[in-house]
Amino acid sequence: MRQMSIDVRTISNGKPAKEFAVAVAAEELIKLTFSYTADIPRGMHSWLRNPMYNALIRLHQEIHLANETFVDYPAIKRTLALLARWEQQKGAGDPEQLFFRQTIWHEQLRSFQRRLEHITQAIVQLKTVCMYMRVLFEKRVVSTAQYEKWSATATDVQMMLGAWKASERKRVAPNQAAAR
């Protein structure tokens, strides 16, 4: 029986979809890690390889969860403008508007915070994988050339995730992001 393969990177008209650069770089890192650690000694499976693979899967998952989290940036900006107007008109301590302001603010920012949390978790998982790979290099399971190529790919992914996190902050509050 002939098996059909489905490429999820194509859209309905058959043309390739635009790839999400961070996800593509993370997939390359995962492929490198799997190929470099395929011949790991049996005794290292449970305490090193399996947790490292779990962290890689979590890294991939967090990147896609962050990408799929909908953030309504225009609504957040409208809310910020509304809050600024209220501050000018009524003052900061107006008790009748306090609950309403807090409710709007929290509802609008909840999805933005979730996205930032997913990006942060992806960074944490990447750092965990880096620690495992460093142990493999020190134990001489991976060669110097493999470790250098892997480290360069991991650095690319980390830089992309950091830039993504910074750009997300700038989209909501450019003045605060520049100060950080």
Secondary structure by P-SEA (a helix, b strand, c coil): cbbbbbcccccccccccccaaaaaaaaaaaaaaaaaacccccccccccaaaaaaaaaaaaaaaaaaaacccaaaaaaaaaaaaaaaaaccccccccaaaaaaaaaaaaaaaaaaaaaaaaaaaaaaaaaaaaaaaaaaaccccaaaaaaaaaaaaaaaaaaaaaaaaaaaaccaaaaaac
